[in-house]
Amino acid sequence: MAVHRGSVLTDTNTVIEAHRVGVWRALSSRYRLVTVAKCLEETQTGFQRRRPEENIDPTILRPSFHSVEPDDALAIMRLQLDGPGAHLDAGELSLWTHALTREDDWLICGTDAASMRFGFDQGHRARLVSLGGLLNDIGFRPALPLRCNLGKPWLDDLIHRLAMEGLRPGPGQGRPA
């Protein structure tokens, strides 16, 4: 697949994993990476539970993004209260709130099934991408293996299952018994 030329919105866990396996520089040099302030903040929390290789220097991280967008508290609240965003964590909710306002050619790279389900349900199936898929597209193979939920097979399987759920008849829609 050709390398995506538009923006690639990245969540917290994507950033942490890309640093853990040593692919951040390759990723940030080939893609227009975008995140939101909440995701950037989340990369700097939880150090007590992380291994040293998962700690990221914020003075190096911030400039490696094409942009770090501000969190829109009012829009986040609306999305959360409308229901579909209620199952997302704070960073994902802010990232999706931002994504849904964009008019450019964007993709979203996430690691969480709830976030990917949200995007699928919002009609953005073609915009969902995995870290493994992005790395495949630039021909970069990490020295360490990616965690399962960051690989292309995980996302492909999740999208397949979501599509199959949509094909099942709902209550009262099946054939008569």
C-alpha positions in Angstrom: 0.0 0.0 0.0 1.1 3.5 -0.7 2.3 5.6 2.2 -0.5 7.9 3.5 0.2 11.5 2.8 -2.5 13.0 5.1 -2.5 13.3 8.8 -2.2 10.2 11.1 -3.9 10.8 14.4 -2.2 8.8 17.1 -3.4 7.7 20.5 -1.4 7.4 23.7 -0.7 3.7 23.5 0.5 4.0 19.9 3.1 6.6 20.9 4.2 4.5 23.9 4.5 1.3 21.9 6.3 3.1 19.0 8.9 4.3 21.6 9.1 0.9 23.3 10.0 -0.9 20.1 12.2 1.9 18.7 10.2 2.9 15.7 9.1 6.4 16.6 11.7 8.2 14.6 10.9 6.1 11.5 7.2 6.8 12.0 7.5 10.5 12.7 9.8 11.1 9.7 7.4 9.4 7.2 4.0 10.5 8.5 2.3 13.7 9.5 1.6 12.6 13.0 -1.0 14.5 15.0 -2.3 14.0 18.5 -4.3 16.0 21.1 -3.1 17.5 24.3 -4.7 14.8 26.5 -2.9 12.0 24.7 0.4 13.9 25.0 -0.3 14.3 28.7 -1.1 10.6 29.1 2.3 9.7 27.6 3.8 11.4 30.6 1.7 9.7 33.3 1.9 6.2 34.8 5.7 6.1 35.0 5.6 4.0 38.2 4.0 1.2 36.2 6.2 1.5 33.1 9.5 -0.1 32.2 12.3 2.4 31.6 12.2 1.9 27.8 8.5 3.1 27.8 9.4 6.4 29.4 9.4 9.2 26.8 11.2 12.6 27.1 8.5 15.2 26.4 11.1 17.7 25.1 11.8 15.3 22.3 8.3 14.0 21.8 6.3 17.2 21.3 8.4 18.5 18.4 8.2 15.1 16.6 4.5 15.7 16.0 3.3 17.7 13.0 0.8 19.2 15.5 -0.6 18.7 19.0 -4.2 19.9 18.9 -5.9 21.5 22.0 -8.6 19.5 23.7 -12.1 20.9 23.1 -13.8 20.4 26.5 -17.3 21.3 25.3 -17.2 19.1 22.2 -15.8 16.3 24.3 -18.6 16.6 26.7 -21.2 16.6 23.9 -19.7 13.4 22.4 -19.6 11.8 25.8 -23.2 12.7 26.7 -24.6 11.7 23.3 -23.7 8.1 24.2 -21.3 6.8 21.5 -18.3 8.2 23.2 -19.1 7.1 26.7 -16.9 4.0 26.5 -13.8 5.8 25.4 -11.0 6.8 27.8 -10.1 10.5 28.1 -7.4 10.5 25.5 -9.3 8.5 23.0 -12.4 10.6 23.5 -10.4 13.8 22.9 -8.7 12.3 19.9 -12.0 11.2 18.3 -13.6 14.5 19.1 -10.8 16.2 17.2 -10.9 13.7 14.4 -14.6 14.2 13.8 -14.0 17.9 13.1 -11.3 17.4 10.5 -11.9 17.9 6.9 -8.6 16.7 5.5 -7.4 13.2 4.6 -6.8 11.7 8.0 -6.3 8.2 9.5 -6.5 7.2 13.1 -4.1 4.8 14.7 -5.3 3.2 17.9 -4.8 0.2 20.1 -8.1 -0.1 21.9 -11.1 -2.1 20.7 -13.6 0.4 22.1 -11.9 3.2 20.1 -11.8 1.2 16.9 -15.4 0.1 17.4 -16.4 3.8 17.9 -14.7 4.7 14.6 -16.3 1.8 12.8 -19.7 2.7 14.1 -19.3 6.3 13.1 -18.6 5.2 9.5 -14.9 5.6 9.5 -13.9 2.0 8.8 -11.5 3.0 6.0 -9.7 5.5 8.3 -8.7 2.9 11.0 -5.1 1.8 10.9 -2.7 -0.1 13.1 0.8 0.8 14.1 1.9 -2.5 12.4 0.0 -1.4 9.2 1.8 1.9 9.1 5.2 0.3 9.6 4.4 -2.2 6.8 3.6 0.6 4.5 7.0 2.2 5.0 8.8 -1.1 4.9 10.0 -0.8 8.5 10.4 -3.8 10.7 10.9 -3.2 14.4 13.6 -5.1 16.2 11.2 -6.0 19.0 7.7 -7.5 18.2 4.7 -5.2 18.6 2.2 -6.0 21.2 -0.7 -8.0 19.7 -3.3 -5.1 19.7 -0.9 -2.9 17.7 -0.5 -5.3 14.8 -2.4 -5.3 11.5 -3.8 -8.8 12.1 -5.5 -7.7 15.3 -7.2 -4.7 13.7 -8.1 -6.7 10.6 -9.8 -9.3 12.8 -11.6 -6.7 14.9 -12.9 -5.0 11.8 -14.0 -8.3 10.4 -15.9 -9.2 13.6 -17.5 -5.8 13.7 -18.7 -6.1 10.1 -20.1 -9.6 10.8 -22.0 -8.2 13.8 -23.6 -5.7 11.5 -24.8 -8.6 9.2 -26.6 -10.4 12.0 -30.4 -9.8 12.2 -31.5 -7.8 15.2 -34.4 -8.8 17.4 -37.5 -9.4 15.3 -35.6 -9.2 12.0 -34.8 -12.9 11.4 -36.8 -15.5 9.6 -40.0 -16.7 11.3 -39.6 -19.8 13.3 
